[in-house]
């Protein structure tokens, strides 16, 4: 029978010490083996065993770390579309000259949209609802390659009869992920039409909107220009971002709806806005009075032939907003 070999420094893969070795020799050999293991000089099968154990332990840890990193990044990152201000070099959305034939570098290229949102804007001047005309942001007097070309700016309007959405819907359909504001919409409106008809007394008003001017109406001692967003007052003015205020769950990309929600309302008013208390049903019931001596905007809205559901929701919610704060207002007044 062949004798088993001792492992030596020159033969690290040798067999374990023979049983006939002295206790001192076996002790030294075990010490040497431990030193080899600590320094990484392991036999092949031992290295493979440790490798498998490291893989089984390390892989789940790595997966967990990746998931945590993704969650942390997403918690502070914007939704799946990075909205950005319109570059100063591009200027505001505008129609190209009438003799333009190459639209690739204009505000109305034939390109796939990356942003689609549909805010609804209601305008009231002293109780009169001013409807948005169709074809804001659209011109058809162009040719491209000898064929007619329609220029649709990223901000436009349509009509329900033409397959559009709710009346007074603003269509933001853009090949760029820009932030389009309420002021941008009025600027496009002014390019498409010269004046706006408010009523028979004001048939040719300028198309303007600033914090102190709405369609040519400016603040007086009794009338003011006010902006309401989701039934609450807003001081954003012309800088109001319309991209995040879609009134439709058909916005694209869908993450805009999941992050910012839908069914938003935007209301611009000019006229007196006061809160008075009327007694009814055994408890105070505030009413919002807007313009033209109309005692109750909800009643005026029901009687208006130009009223639509979006405006109805807005006005009723405005009245609810006032009612929610009436008790606090009366308490403060009583203790003053």
TAFEN-V169699 format. One record per residue. RES is the residue in three letters. OMEGA is omega in degrees with one decimal (NA if undefined). NEAR is the number of other ideal C-beta (glycine too) atoms within 10 Angstrom. Layout:
RES	OMEGA	NEAR
RES	OMEGA	NEAR
This chain:
UNK	-178.2	3
UNK	179.1	4
UNK	177.1	8
UNK	-177.1	13
UNK	169.9	13
UNK	169.5	14
UNK	176.5	17
UNK	177.8	10
UNK	178.7	7
UNK	-177.5	6
UNK	-174.6	10
UNK	-177.5	13
UNK	-179.8	9
UNK	-177.3	12
UNK	177.9	11
UNK	-178.6	14
UNK	-179.4	20
UNK	-179.3	12
UNK	-177.4	7
UNK	179.4	8
UNK	-179.7	15
UNK	179.5	9
UNK	179.8	7
UNK	178.6	8
UNK	179.4	13
UNK	178.8	14
UNK	179.1	12
UNK	-179.5	13
UNK	178.5	16
UNK	177.9	12
UNK	178.9	10
UNK	179.4	15
UNK	177.9	17
UNK	178.7	10
UNK	177.9	10
UNK	179.4	16
UNK	-179.6	13
UNK	-179.0	9
UNK	176.9	8
UNK	179.3	8
UNK	-178.7	13
UNK	175.2	16
UNK	-174.4	14
UNK	-175.9	8
UNK	177.3	8
UNK	177.7	12
UNK	179.3	12
UNK	179.8	11
UNK	177.7	12
UNK	178.2	13
UNK	179.1	10
UNK	179.5	10
UNK	179.0	10
UNK	180.0	10
UNK	-178.8	10
UNK	179.5	9
UNK	-173.6	10
UNK	-177.0	10
UNK	177.6	10
UNK	178.7	10
UNK	179.5	9
UNK	179.2	10
UNK	179.6	10
UNK	179.0	10
UNK	178.8	10
UNK	-179.8	10
UNK	179.0	10
UNK	179.7	10
UNK	179.8	10
UNK	-180.0	10
UNK	179.5	9
UNK	179.0	10
UNK	-177.7	9
UNK	-178.5	11
UNK	-179.0	7
UNK	-178.2	6
UNK	178.5	9
UNK	177.0	12
UNK	-170.3	16
UNK	175.1	12
UNK	-179.6	15
UNK	178.7	8
UNK	-177.6	16
UNK	178.1	11
UNK	176.0	10
UNK	-179.6	16
UNK	179.6	9
UNK	-179.0	6
UNK	-179.0	5
UNK	-174.8	11
UNK	179.4	9
UNK	178.8	15
UNK	-175.9	21
UNK	175.8	14
UNK	175.2	19
UNK	176.9	17
UNK	-175.3	8
UNK	-177.8	9
UNK	-179.9	7
UNK	176.3	16
UNK	177.3	11
UNK	-172.6	10
UNK	-177.0	16
UNK	-178.3	8
UNK	180.0	8
UNK	177.5	15
UNK	-179.4	22
UNK	177.7	23
UNK	173.4	14
UNK	-173.8	12
UNK	178.6	11
UNK	-179.2	6
UNK	175.7	13
UNK	-177.4	14
UNK	176.0	21
UNK	175.3	18
UNK	-170.2	25
UNK	175.8	23
UNK	176.9	28
UNK	-178.3	25
UNK	174.2	22
UNK	179.5	24
UNK	178.7	21
UNK	176.8	25
UNK	-179.1	24
UNK	176.9	19
UNK	179.5	19
UNK	176.1	19
UNK	179.3	21
UNK	-179.4	22
UNK	177.1	15
UNK	177.7	19
UNK	175.1	13
UNK	175.5	16
UNK	166.3	15
UNK	179.1	22
UNK	180.0	25
UNK	172.5	18
UNK	-175.6	17
UNK	-174.3	10
UNK	177.6	10
UNK	172.4	20
UNK	177.6	12
UNK	-176.7	15
UNK	178.6	7
UNK	179.8	7
UNK	179.5	7
UNK	-178.7	9
UNK	178.0	17
UNK	178.4	12
UNK	174.1	21
UNK	177.0	18
UNK	-178.3	27
UNK	177.2	22
UNK	-176.8	25
UNK	174.7	24
UNK	178.4	23
UNK	176.6	21
UNK	177.7	15
UNK	-179.8	12
UNK	178.2	8
UNK	179.8	8
UNK	-178.5	7
UNK	180.0	15
UNK	-179.5	17
UNK	176.5	14
UNK	179.8	22
UNK	175.3	20
UNK	173.2	22
UNK	-179.4	27
UNK	172.6	21
UNK	-178.4	26
UNK	-166.7	17
UNK	172.3	20
UNK	177.5	15
UNK	179.6	17
UNK	-177.4	15
UNK	172.8	20
UNK	178.6	16
UNK	-172.9	27
UNK	176.8	21
UNK	176.0	24
UNK	176.5	17
UNK	179.8	23
UNK	179.4	26
UNK	178.6	21
UNK	176.9	19
UNK	178.1	25
UNK	-178.9	21
UNK	175.4	16
UNK	-175.0	17
UNK	-178.8	18
UNK	-177.6	12
UNK	-179.3	9
UNK	177.7	14
UNK	179.8	22
UNK	178.6	14
UNK	173.9	20
UNK	-176.5	13
UNK	178.5	7
UNK	-178.8	7
UNK	-174.8	17
UNK	-173.7	10
UNK	-180.0	10
UNK	177.5	17
UNK	-179.7	13
UNK	-176.9	18
UNK	170.2	17
UNK	169.3	22
UNK	178.8	12
UNK	-179.2	14
UNK	-178.9	11
UNK	175.6	15
UNK	-179.9	25
UNK	177.4	21
UNK	178.5	16
UNK	-176.9	20
UNK	-177.0	13
UNK	174.1	14
UNK	179.3	10
UNK	-176.0	6
UNK	-175.7	9
UNK	-179.7	17
UNK	172.6	16
UNK	-177.5	20
UNK	176.9	19
UNK	178.3	19
UNK	176.7	21
UNK	-177.7	17
UNK	172.0	15
UNK	175.4	18
UNK	-179.9	10
UNK	179.8	12
UNK	176.3	14
UNK	-179.5	10
UNK	178.9	14
UNK	-179.3	15
UNK	-179.4	17
UNK	-179.4	12
UNK	179.8	22
UNK	-178.8	16
UNK	-175.1	22
UNK	-173.4	21
UNK	-174.8	18
UNK	-177.9	26
UNK	176.4	25
UNK	-176.1	22
UNK	176.4	17
UNK	177.6	13
UNK	179.9	13
UNK	179.1	23
UNK	-4.3	15
UNK	-173.0	14
UNK	-179.1	12
UNK	178.0	13
UNK	178.1	23
UNK	-177.6	19
UNK	-179.1	13
UNK	-173.9	12
UNK	-179.2	16
UNK	177.3	13
UNK	-177.6	17
UNK	173.6	14
UNK	177.1	19
UNK	176.7	22
UNK	-176.5	25
UNK	174.0	23
UNK	-178.9	20
UNK	168.2	23
UNK	179.9	27
UNK	178.3	23
UNK	175.7	17
UNK	-179.4	17
UNK	176.6	9
UNK	175.0	13
UNK	-176.4	10
UNK	176.6	13
UNK	-178.8	10
UNK	178.9	8
UNK	178.6	9
UNK	174.9	6
UNK	180.0	6
UNK	-179.7	8
UNK	179.2	14
UNK	-178.5	14
UNK	176.1	19
UNK	177.2	19
UNK	-178.3	19
UNK	-179.6	19
UNK	163.7	20
UNK	166.4	18
UNK	179.3	13
UNK	179.1	9
UNK	-174.7	17
UNK	-174.8	10
UNK	-176.7	15
UNK	179.6	23
UNK	178.5	15
UNK	179.0	11
UNK	-178.3	19
UNK	178.9	20
UNK	-176.9	11
UNK	-175.5	9
UNK	178.5	15
UNK	-178.2	5
UNK	-178.3	11
UNK	174.6	16
UNK	-169.7	17
UNK	-178.5	9
UNK	178.8	21
UNK	179.2	23
UNK	178.6	15
UNK	-177.6	15
UNK	-175.7	21
UNK	179.3	26
UNK	178.6	15
UNK	176.0	15
UNK	178.3	22
UNK	177.2	18
UNK	178.5	11
UNK	179.6	16
UNK	-178.9	17
UNK	-177.8	15
UNK	-177.0	10
UNK	-173.6	11
UNK	-175.9	16
UNK	178.1	12
UNK	-179.3	9
UNK	-179.2	14
UNK	-179.8	13
UNK	178.6	10
UNK	-179.2	9
UNK	-178.3	9
UNK	-177.9	7
UNK	-177.5	6
UNK	NA	5
